[in-house]
Amino acid sequence: MHTPLTTFPPGLDGQASAQIAPLYRKVLWRLLPFLLLAFVVNAIDRVNIAFAKLRMVEDIALSDAAYGLGVGAFYLGYILFEVPSNLYLQRIGARATLTRIMLLWGLVTLATAFVASPGQLIAARFLLGMAEAGFFPGVILYLTYWFPSALRGRITASFLMAGVVAGTLCGPLSSLIMQHLHGLFGLRDWQVLFVLTGTPAILLGLFGYAWLSDGPNQANWLDAVERQLIASALAGDVRGGHANFAAVLRDPRLYLIGAVYFSIYCGSNTVSYWLPSLIRGFGLEDLHSIGLITSLPYCLALIGMYLLGHSSDRRQERRWHLALTMLVSATCFALLGAVQGQLLPSILLMGVGAAAALTAVSLFWTIPPALLGSAGAAGGIAVISSIGNLAGVLNQAAIGAVRSEGGSLLLAFDLVALCLLIGSVLLLLGIPARALRADASASHGDKR
């Protein structure tokens, strides 16, 4: 995990500047390994259904339409409880909130192993969404308690890389479990998958309560000088912003940037849940081969997240990095139909397009903190995330319905390409560079 910690806000004296880099390495190694592992488990537990579906179709008579509704039900539960969860985090603290979330989602994942009908699966996915609600925006908010904006692009990219690592692991891991552990505990292959991937979340939740602290002031592994240095580094991030959550809700930019996230999430979400089915449509049936190919775009996304996150921080430029990444994804998805029936070009376009869509998520999350004041950050981040997660409800149900009527997944990826194109235009026209310039100015002084 190579995250250079060399650029900090002005205002620290020479001695403090010499101390801050070692201090932030200490903070980084304390927090990020746990948060990264938690996000890996989170991402696997969210998308393992994409592989379980390949067997559940026969065992519980699961149609593509019911599968799409099940995936959408997850996001409905997530959206309903996401904002309350993040607002409640500010009242009870990050440690209790993240522990509660991990324990609940682990238990629901275990319970999903015992669904016996499409209706039960849809209900289980809704409960999983409720359980997970607030985890991702909660961690994004939690990172702002520790890391100044000068580091946030790299730190956010490092965290989101964990989701990409999960995507890389999920395919081969799921296929190995389902191929070789059928019958374990007397369960079907897909049931074993849910049991073995749900248990780690419960263990992490129990460990996290002892390991995490609500913020620097509550961290008993920091001394008083170290806490003050972190406070000084974060002081440069203070902007006028909004006085409270109600003021955030009146800002039209909140909904515009939410619409941009909606378009990005249409791409990354479709990749997460339909990639195995798309690859099977290329003519591959072997689960192991599907799992390996599924990991390709995630490997490419790891490279993209690191390089573009570092470039975005170094240049303190967010909009064009994000917009161009979205356009690359849109172009690749739009060209899939032109190479239909050609295995290698299809895999190449799918891999690059999916990788760009996943990379766009990490680039996006450097932008909202620059638009929101500290008082409105918790609710504002959750609202933006909720707007984006609407894509999980709408596009999953739509894709499932199209597939059940005999439609092609390629049509779905054409629509995703259009959404990404619209989102990139909204970003460039609706969020001017000066709106984000305060983020750079707070960290480096206004040199423009």
PyMOL commands that set and color helices and strands:
alter all, ss='L'
color gray80, all
select helices_A, chain A and resi 14-47+49-59+64-92+94-112+118-132+135-144+149-180+184-186+189-211+216-218+224-235+245-249+252-281+287-315+319-339+343-364+368-371+374-404+409-430+433-444
alter helices_A, ss='H'
color red, helices_A
deselect
rebuild
show_as cartoon
